[in-house]
Amino acid sequence: MIDSALVETTVVIAARHFNPTVFGQIWLAKHGIVAEDEFEPSCLFSEPLVNVASREFNLLVIPDQMQFVPRVEPEKQQQLVSDKVGRIIRVLPHTPFTAMGLNFSWRVTPSEMSVEQFCRRMFFVPNRRLYHRFDAENPRFGAYLSRDILGCRLKLDIKPVTTRSMPIGDTQEWVKFAFNFHLDLLTSENTVEQIEAVLGRWDAARNEAEAIIDEIGDEE
C-alpha cells in the first residue's frame, strides 16, 4: 500500500522571448486575466520577471518561459487553465512560442516498507551489469519512462527524494513521480490553436497520471 498526494500542478509555456513588462496590473485586468481586487500583496512586477499571485492562481513570467499554477479545487482546474492561459496566449498571438507542458507531481510514500525497499522492488534488476554495482548497502533506484499520449509526449521521472521539515529539522523520504505532458511547437503556424488543444486535455492528462499512481498502489 502507498500514501499518495498530488503536490504540484503547472502549465509551462516556453517561447523564444516573453516580455515580462507586458504583464502589468492594468494589462492583466484589461484582458480579464486578474480582476483589479484580486492581486495579492506578494505580487512582483519588474523588467526581468513578473510574479502574479491571486486567489485562483499564480503566474510567473520570465523572458523564456511562462508558468501557471492553479490554486483551485481539481474539478475547477480544467476551466481555469483553459480560460486564463488560453486568454493570455490569444492576446499574444505573435509571441514565438516553442513548447508547452502540463505537469503533475505526486508524492508517494510506501506505508508498509521503506522507500529503499519500495524502490528496489520496483526498479532493481538482478544479474544485470549496471545494477549489480548498486546492489550495496542503502541503495536508491528510480526510472525514466516516456510515450506518446493525448497528442503529447508523456515523460515520467521517478526518483526518491529527501526533505527536511522546519523548524524541527526531521528528514522525510518519499518518492517523487513527476509527469510532464510535453508538446514541441515545431512550426510557427497555428501555435495558439495547438496550445489551446493541449490545455483542453488538462483533466485527461491528470486522470492518466492518477491512473498510473493507482496502479502502483494496487500492485503493492
Disulfide bonds with the S-S distance in Angstrom:
none
